[in-house]
């Protein structure tokens, strides 16, 4: 015995009507009150027609759901409201309406939902500084989910192989009811375990032998990318529509590749800062004073020769000099490059005999304290060597490192897999 019949009256059926009778009556009523057939085309008229159509759709959902229909029959609308089961899914008012026409669509323009795109495949591609300097073409292989080619992603070659799941009646989910008080029921909605939430099952004898009825399989796919000269770690590639495939989904997922740092050819030990390169070179005292010759091995294996023997310039400790146009290529203008900065360190001898001291005192300027200053002192001391050198608090020179100079951080990409450079097939430009 039902406590109220308002919903049955709205669809023009009796309380004991079957699902087929409810569906037929709903379609007949829906075509009559559809907003596209509303004679009042004003904004207010269309709004009221849409609300009425949505209410009709919600009522249909309740009466076709055995659990919700049971609550409505026993407790009426108040029972549904207490259990938040009034059928309003907050979605499109015409959602699921096309199902009553066998998937062929409704004769009116209703719109409709679309399955979300599969999640992206995210990977790191490790490249060296030299590869970023010269650029290269890369071919990578990824394991991807693709539709089974034998059954065309259907899971079966038998057109009648799919049957409605008996556990969830084709809904893809099951509802468990629990009474938590007088006139109050709690429902727990869970995906159907028998059909994995699909609402349909395949008999074992009808399953595709290649994918075992799973509709998809994993295959190795090759993708090609062009690393342009001047690119940087943290940059990447977005391959739209090249990722995972899913059954009953026209959209294909994306692939996101991010460049990550790996050691490689770098005999001059360059460090990168934006479009510039930095290196450190140690000079002896004689070289700093009298000049030097230096061979720099560039990242593209060119040799750059520096002859600093004829200049009168004396290199000072921690001095920085540069070579214009020998930095990283500019990504937006490969014909131009940044600069190469050389940080000089002066290595002094640890000991010096008296003869050499006398020579240096004669040829090099130096300060000498007066005899009066020497007489006036509080304590005479000797310097001692320090084995563990403390931090130099007066050192204002910058430390050029990629981790400090780049605003990006590879930790933002929490990928499950890495693509090591040695395992990647590539062709040098």
Secondary structure, 3 states (H helix, E strand, C coil): CCCCCHHHHHHCCCCCCCHHHHHHHHHHHHHHHCHHHCCCCCHHHHHHHHHHHHHHHHHHHHHHCHHHHHHHHHHHHHHHHHCCCCCCCCCCCCCCHHHHHCCCCCCCCCCCCCCCCCCCEEEEEEECHHHHHHCEEEEEEEEEEEECCCCCCCCECCCCCEEECCCCCCCCEEEEEEEEECCEEEEEEEECCCCCCCCEEECHHHECCCCCCCCEEEEEEEEEEEECCCCCCCCEEEECCCCCCCCCCCCCCCEEEEEEECCCCCCCCCEEECCEEEEEEEEEHHHHHHCEEEEEECCCCCEEEEEECCCCCCCCCCCEEEECCCCCEECCEEEEECCEEEEEEEECCCCCCHHHHHHHHHHCCCCCCCHHHHHCCCCCCCCCCCCCCCCCCCCCCCCCCHHHHCCCCHHHCCCCCEECHHHCEEEEC
